[in-house]
Amino acid sequence: MASLALYWSVMIACYLLASRLRRYADRLGFVNTLLSVSVYALVFVMGLRMGANREVTDNLGAVRAMRNGDVMTKVEITEE
């Protein structure tokens, strides 16, 4: 839960920074790029954390089953 608070606080801080600097957009053209890079970095870090979580990687088969439309059969098999 602390990581979620960290992600949100960084995102909100970058948004507030960008909104305050918007009136200087002609001199600070990099602010939009900086905001985009920070969002991409947050998504990347969240993906790394999910990929490092053993519970998430162990249940990828169930996600694949949902994509194929074979939900009930695969869910019943994995719960046993």
Secondary structure, 3 states (H helix, E strand, C coil): CHHHHHHHHHHHHHHHHHHHCHHHCCCCCHHHHHHHHHHHHHHHHHHHHHHHCHHHHHCHHHHHHHHHCCHHHHHHHHHC
